Each structure stands twice: as structure tokens, then as C-alpha cells.
Amino acid sequence: MLKALLPCNAAGSVRSRIYVYRGEGAGWRSVRSTFESLQRLLPVQYEVSTLTAAQLLNGSWTSEAALLVMPGGADMPYCNSLNGRGNRIITGYVHSGGSYLGLCAGAYYACSRVEFEEGSRLQVVGDRELSFFPGIACGAAFPGFDYQTEAGAVAASVQFAVPPKLAQQLQQQGSLLLQRSSSNGSSWCSTCDYCNGGPFFMTRDRQLDVSALPGVQVLANYCLPGRRDLELNRQSQQQQQQQQQPQQPHQPQHPEQTS
């Protein structure tokens, strides 16, 4: 997941609509689950709608949008539809105070470079225009991804930052979920998250610690033993799979079930 937020809302502007992109490349399951989750969880003053590629390219949505969500699916069709004008509209929207939330394919799409299943028949590698994250989206984070099945889906253990007020409440309640960092005193909780083809993030020089990158705040980490070896392990597992599996026809890069 990747979120871009620049706190510079224009004076007097009212942003009350949440838009979930549903153009080519957006998996219908991801669109539906994102739409329904936002409707259920957000305060009533926010109205959740979907946005087609044509509507995004029109640009009129930007003045009233509090958030643009690019859901899971496939990022290459996003590029085909939105490169150039579409991405300039999105960038201008964020720089004028709007927010962008990228889920799976939407997170890949918002990074300066994508490296997906490099060396395999599913390979998607290249630079991207938005570049909200000034590094690499590398995936799939967990092995076994397949466009047509849930073979690579996992309940990934993640550790996420807890806001100070919530941390204080959990501490008062004696919650066993809360953990504190000995290095900087920050508070963290752990949970599980559905992951099927999603990325992890690296610097351009392939370091997993991205906290020093300009404008980047790390909100969550995968809780993996030997996380520093994550990329090497992923590449090794891919090579083993290629050796074990016979050659298969190229699958279309329009997945409907990735998130």
C-alpha cells in the first residue's frame, strides 16, 4: 500500500468525495471490496463513488475529491490509459492538497519504478510517471503469485505504527497488542493483512530501509524473519519455481483478483 498526501489544501476548499478508480486494469473484486470498505468505515460526510478513465481524464473530479484510490488489478493498463494527461491531472490534484491511496497495482503504479516478477513469464519492469514514492516497488512480496488463482495469497503478518493518542489508550487498557520500540519510543501493533501479488518497497540502490528517503514515512512493515534477505529469497524462490514448472502460455496482464 502506498499513500501520497501533501498537506496544502486550498483555503476554503471542501473535499467530501472519495473516488475509487474502475478503469481498465482495475480488478472488479478489488474495486468492490475497496468501495464497500470505504462506505462502511468512513464518516457519513464522505460520499464514495467510482471513477472511469474518461472521467479521470476529464479532471472535473479534482475540486471535490478528498481521496483518489487506485485499487488492485494490473498497472500496465493504468499506464496505457493514464500516461501523460491522466498522470498530470493526478499529480496536480495531489500537489493542490488531494490524497492518493494505492493498493497493490495502485501502489506499484505510484512508484518511480516497478519490478514485478522479474525474470519470469509474468515480468513487468519499467519506470513510472507518478513517482510519489521515489524508489522501487518490487514484487510479488510473497512467492507463488498466479493471475488466475489464489495460489499466492497469504495472510501476511504486518507491524504498523500506532498514533500516540491510540497508543496511550491501548496502554491504559493493558493491551497485549501494543509494542514499543526501544530505539525511538514509537508504538507498534501487529496484525494480518491479505496479500496476493502486492509489493514491498526499496530505494533505487536496492536498500530495504526506505525511511531516509525524502518525503517518506514508513507506516507498516512486513513481519518477516530475515527481512533484509527478502528480495534474495523471493528471487531464489522464483528460480526454483521456473525450474520445477513446465513452460506455460503467457498469461494476460489484466489480473482480476490481485490486491
C-alpha positions in Angstrom: 0.0 0.0 0.0 1.2 3.5 -0.8 -0.4 6.8 0.2 0.6 10.2 -1.1 -0.6 13.2 0.9 0.6 16.8 0.7 -1.0 19.0 3.4 -1.6 22.1 1.4 -5.4 22.3 0.9 -6.5 25.4 -0.8 -8.2 27.9 1.5 -11.9 27.4 1.8 -12.0 24.3 -0.4 -14.3 21.5 0.7 -13.4 17.9 -0.3 -16.0 15.4 0.6 -15.9 12.8 -2.2 -13.8 9.6 -2.3 -13.2 8.2 -5.8 -12.3 4.6 -6.5 -10.8 4.1 -10.0 -12.6 1.5 -12.1 -10.9 2.0 -15.5 -9.1 -0.7 -17.5 -6.8 -2.7 -15.2 -8.8 -2.3 -12.0 -9.8 -5.7 -10.8 -13.5 -5.8 -10.2 -13.1 -7.7 -6.8 -10.6 -5.1 -5.6 -12.9 -2.2 -6.8 -15.9 -3.8 -5.0 -14.1 -4.6 -1.7 -12.5 -1.1 -1.6 -15.7 0.6 -2.3 -17.7 -1.3 0.3 -15.0 -1.0 2.9 -14.7 2.8 2.5 -18.5 3.1 2.7 -18.6 1.1 5.9 -15.6 2.7 7.6 -15.6 6.4 6.7 -17.7 9.1 8.4 -21.0 9.9 6.8 -19.9 13.2 5.4 -17.8 11.4 2.8 -19.5 10.1 -0.3 -17.8 7.2 -2.1 -18.1 6.9 -5.9 -16.2 5.1 -8.7 -14.3 6.9 -11.5 -13.8 5.7 -15.1 -10.7 6.5 -17.1 -12.7 9.0 -19.2 -14.0 10.7 -16.0 -10.5 10.9 -14.6 -9.1 12.4 -17.8 -11.9 15.0 -17.7 -10.4 16.4 -14.5 -13.5 17.9 -13.0 -13.5 15.5 -10.1 -10.3 17.0 -8.6 -12.0 20.0 -6.9 -14.3 18.0 -4.7 -12.2 14.8 -4.1 -10.7 14.2 -0.7 -9.1 10.9 -1.9 -8.4 9.1 -5.1 -8.0 5.3 -4.7 -6.2 3.2 -7.3 -7.1 -0.4 -6.4 -5.6 -3.7 -7.2 -5.5 -5.2 -10.6 -2.8 -4.6 -13.2 -0.7 -1.4 -13.5 0.2 -1.7 -17.2 -3.4 -0.9 -18.3 -3.2 2.1 -15.9 -0.2 3.3 -17.8 -1.9 2.7 -21.2 -4.9 4.8 -20.2 -3.4 7.5 -18.0 0.2 8.1 -19.0 0.7 11.8 -19.9 -2.5 13.8 -19.3 -4.0 11.5 -16.7 -0.9 11.4 -14.6 -0.5 15.1 -14.8 -4.1 15.5 -13.5 -3.4 13.1 -10.6 -0.1 14.9 -9.8 -1.7 18.3 -9.9 -4.5 17.1 -7.7 -2.1 15.8 -5.0 0.0 18.9 -5.1 -3.1 21.0 -4.6 -4.0 19.2 -1.4 -5.6 16.0 -2.5 -4.7 12.5 -1.4 -3.8 9.3 -3.3 -4.1 5.8 -2.0 -2.6 3.0 -4.0 -3.5 -0.6 -3.3 -1.5 -3.4 -4.9 -1.4 -2.4 -8.6 -2.1 1.2 -7.5 0.9 1.1 -5.2 3.2 -0.2 -8.0 1.8 2.4 -10.3 2.7 5.3 -7.9 6.4 4.4 -7.5 9.2 5.7 -9.7 10.0 2.1 -10.9 8.2 -1.2 -11.0 10.0 -4.6 -10.8 7.3 -7.3 -10.8 8.3 -11.0 -11.1 11.5 -10.0 -13.0 12.9 -12.9 -15.0 9.6 -14.8 -15.1 6.9 -15.1 -17.7 4.9 -12.6 -15.7 7.6 -9.9 -15.8 6.6 -6.3 -15.7 9.6 -3.9 -15.3 9.9 -0.2 -16.0 9.8 3.4 -14.8 6.6 5.1 -13.9 5.4 8.7 -14.3 3.7 9.5 -10.9 6.8 8.7 -8.8 5.1 9.6 -5.5 7.4 7.1 -3.9 11.0 7.8 -5.2 12.1 4.2 -5.3 11.2 0.8 -6.5 8.0 -1.3 -6.0 9.3 -4.8 -6.0 7.1 -7.9 -6.1 5.4 -10.1 -5.6 6.4 -9.8 -2.0 5.4 -13.4 -1.4 6.0 -16.3 -3.8 3.5 -18.3 -5.8 1.5 -15.5 -7.4 -0.7 -16.5 -10.3 -3.2 -14.2 -12.1 -5.9 -16.8 -12.4 -5.9 -18.3 -8.9 -5.3 -17.5 -5.2 -2.2 -19.7 -5.1 0.0 -16.9 -3.9 -2.5 -15.3 -1.5 -1.3 -15.1 2.1 -2.4 -13.7 5.4 0.7 -11.5 5.8 1.9 -10.6 9.2 2.4 -6.8 9.4 3.6 -4.4 12.0 2.0 -0.9 11.8 2.7 2.4 13.6 0.2 3.4 16.2 -0.8 7.1 16.6 0.2 8.5 20.1 -3.4 9.0 21.3 -4.4 5.5 20.4 -1.2 4.1 21.9 -2.0 5.8 25.2 -5.5 4.3 25.2 -4.2 0.8 24.4 -1.5 1.2 27.2 -4.2 2.2 29.7 -6.2 -0.8 28.7 -3.2 -3.1 29.2 -3.4 -4.3 25.6 -1.0 -7.1 24.7 -1.0 -6.0 21.1 1.0 -2.8 21.7 4.7 -2.9 21.3 7.2 -0.1 21.9 10.5 0.5 20.0 13.5 0.7 22.3 15.3 2.9 19.8 12.9 5.8 19.3 10.0 5.1 21.7 7.4 4.7 18.9 4.5 2.4 19.3 3.6 -0.5 17.1 0.9 -3.2 16.7 0.8 -6.4 14.7 -2.0 -7.8 12.6 -2.5 -9.9 9.4 -3.3 -8.5 6.0 -4.5 -10.2 2.8 -1.7 -10.0 0.2 -1.8 -11.5 -3.3 0.9 -10.1 -5.6 1.4 -6.9 -3.7 4.9 -5.2 -3.5 7.5 -4.2 -0.9 9.5 -1.1 -1.4 13.2 -0.4 -1.9 15.4 2.5 -2.6 16.9 3.0 -6.1 20.1 1.4 -4.8 18.1 -1.6 -3.6 18.1 -0.9 0.2 15.1 -2.2 2.1 15.3 0.7 4.6 13.4 3.5 2.9 12.8 5.7 5.9 15.6 8.2 4.9 14.1 8.9 1.5 12.7 12.5 1.2 9.0 12.8 1.9 8.7 9.1 3.0 7.2 8.0 6.3 7.0 4.2 6.9 3.7 3.3 8.4 4.0 -0.5 8.4 6.4 -3.3 7.8 6.1 -7.0 6.9 7.0 -9.0 10.0 9.3 -11.5 8.3 12.4 -13.3 9.8 15.4 -12.1 7.9 13.6 -9.3 6.2 16.9 -7.9 4.9 17.1 -11.0 2.7 13.5 -10.7 1.4 14.4 -9.8 -2.1 17.1 -12.5 -2.4 14.7 -15.1 -1.0 12.0 -14.0 -3.4 14.3 -14.3 -6.4 15.6 -17.7 -5.3 12.0 -19.0 -5.0 11.2 -17.7 -8.4 14.1 -19.5 -9.9 13.1 -22.8 -8.2 9.6 -22.4 -9.5 10.8 -21.9 -13.0 12.9 -25.0 -12.9 10.1 -27.1 -11.5 7.3 -25.9 -13.7 6.9 -26.6 -17.4 6.7 -23.7 -19.8 3.1 -22.3 -19.9 1.5 -19.9 -22.3 1.9 -16.2 -21.4 -0.9 -15.0 -19.2 -2.6 -11.7 -19.9 -1.5 -8.9 -17.6 -5.1 -8.0 -16.6 -5.5 -9.8 -13.3 -8.9 -9.5 -11.6 -8.0 -10.8 -8.2 -4.8 -9.1 -7.0 -5.0 -6.8 -4.0 
